[in-house]
Amino acid sequence: FVLSPTFTERNAPNQHGKVHIVTGGYSGCGYELVRILYALHAMIYMAGRDVSKATAAVSAMELENSSSEGRLEFLQLDLSDLTAVKSSAEDFMSKEERLHVLTNNAGVNSTPTGRKTP
């Protein structure tokens, strides 16, 4: 037999005032998480490389849940470029005082062996 989930979007707490970063938030599982968080009034930064996909996702979510008091923003982030990661972090920190939740949903394939953070 399969157990029912005990934590779902139906019983998730209100996220008003909470700041989230979700990598890969404009497709797949990340999209669904952002959709749920936005309905719960969270401030969400969708971090990723593709601004056009993020823009389309934001438009769809805002249309689906026009009553949300949350906010959706795209945060340019290329996890395969460590210098760009630092720049993305600085960009985020210039806009927000704190981060409540970081969801590492995106992955990077085929990074060169021995690559280190600058």
C-alpha positions as CSV (number, residue, x, y, z in Angstrom):
1,F,0.0,0.0,0.0
2,V,1.1,3.6,-0.6
3,L,0.9,6.1,2.2
4,S,-0.6,9.5,1.5
5,P,1.7,12.5,1.8
6,T,1.6,14.3,5.1
7,F,2.8,17.7,3.9
8,T,1.1,19.1,0.8
9,E,0.2,22.5,-0.6
10,R,-3.1,22.3,1.2
11,N,-1.5,22.4,4.6
12,A,1.6,24.5,3.9
13,P,1.9,27.7,5.9
14,N,1.4,31.2,4.5
15,Q,4.8,32.4,3.1
16,H,4.0,36.1,3.2
17,G,7.3,38.0,4.0
18,K,9.4,34.9,3.2
19,V,12.1,35.2,0.6
20,H,12.9,32.1,-1.5
21,I,15.5,31.3,-4.2
22,V,14.5,28.3,-6.4
23,T,17.1,27.2,-9.0
24,G,15.5,25.9,-12.1
25,G,12.2,27.3,-11.0
26,Y,10.7,27.8,-14.5
27,S,10.3,24.2,-15.5
28,G,9.5,20.7,-14.0
29,C,9.5,20.3,-10.3
30,G,11.0,23.7,-9.7
31,Y,8.1,25.3,-11.6
32,E,5.5,23.4,-9.4
33,L,7.3,24.5,-6.2
34,V,7.4,28.1,-7.3
35,R,3.7,27.9,-8.3
36,I,2.8,26.7,-4.9
37,L,5.0,29.2,-3.0
38,Y,3.6,32.1,-5.1
39,A,0.0,31.0,-4.2
40,L,1.1,31.2,-0.6
41,H,2.3,34.8,-1.0
42,A,6.1,34.2,-1.0
43,M,8.7,36.4,-2.6
44,I,10.5,34.1,-5.1
45,Y,13.6,34.5,-7.2
46,M,13.6,32.0,-10.0
47,A,17.4,31.5,-10.6
48,G,18.6,30.2,-13.9
49,R,20.1,31.0,-17.3
50,D,17.0,31.4,-19.6
51,V,15.3,34.7,-19.1
52,S,12.7,33.9,-21.8
53,K,11.6,30.7,-20.1
54,A,11.5,32.5,-16.7
55,T,9.4,35.3,-18.2
56,A,6.9,32.9,-19.7
57,A,6.7,31.0,-16.3
58,V,6.1,34.3,-14.4
59,S,3.4,35.4,-16.8
60,A,1.6,32.0,-16.5
61,M,1.8,32.0,-12.7
62,E,0.6,35.5,-12.3
63,L,-2.3,34.8,-14.6
64,E,-3.2,31.6,-12.7
65,N,-3.0,33.2,-9.3
66,S,-3.8,36.9,-9.7
67,S,-4.8,37.2,-6.0
68,S,-1.3,36.4,-4.7
69,E,0.4,39.0,-2.6
70,G,3.8,37.4,-3.5
71,R,6.3,38.5,-6.0
72,L,8.2,36.6,-8.7
73,E,11.5,37.7,-10.1
74,F,14.2,36.2,-12.4
75,L,17.7,36.0,-11.0
76,Q,20.3,35.4,-13.7
77,L,22.4,32.4,-12.5
78,D,24.7,30.1,-14.6
79,L,25.9,27.4,-12.2
80,S,28.5,26.3,-14.8
81,D,30.3,29.7,-14.4
82,L,31.6,30.2,-10.9
83,T,32.4,33.8,-11.5
84,A,28.8,34.4,-12.6
85,V,27.6,32.7,-9.4
86,K,29.3,35.3,-7.3
87,S,27.8,38.0,-9.4
88,S,24.3,36.5,-9.0
89,A,24.8,36.4,-5.2
90,E,25.8,40.0,-5.1
91,D,22.8,41.0,-7.2
92,F,20.5,39.1,-4.8
93,M,22.1,40.7,-1.8
94,S,21.7,44.2,-3.2
95,K,17.9,43.6,-3.4
96,E,17.2,41.6,-0.2
97,E,18.3,41.7,3.5
98,R,17.7,38.0,4.0
99,L,17.0,34.7,2.4
100,H,14.7,32.3,4.2
101,V,14.8,29.3,1.9
102,L,17.2,28.2,-0.8
103,T,15.9,25.3,-3.0
104,N,18.7,23.8,-5.1
105,N,16.7,22.3,-7.9
106,A,18.9,22.9,-10.9
107,G,21.8,20.8,-11.9
108,V,25.0,21.2,-14.0
109,N,26.3,18.5,-16.2
110,S,29.8,18.0,-17.5
111,T,31.8,20.5,-15.5
112,P,35.6,20.3,-16.1
113,T,37.5,18.1,-13.6
114,G,39.3,20.1,-10.9
115,R,37.2,23.2,-11.2
116,K,37.3,25.3,-8.0
117,T,35.5,28.3,-6.8
118,P,37.6,31.5,-7.3
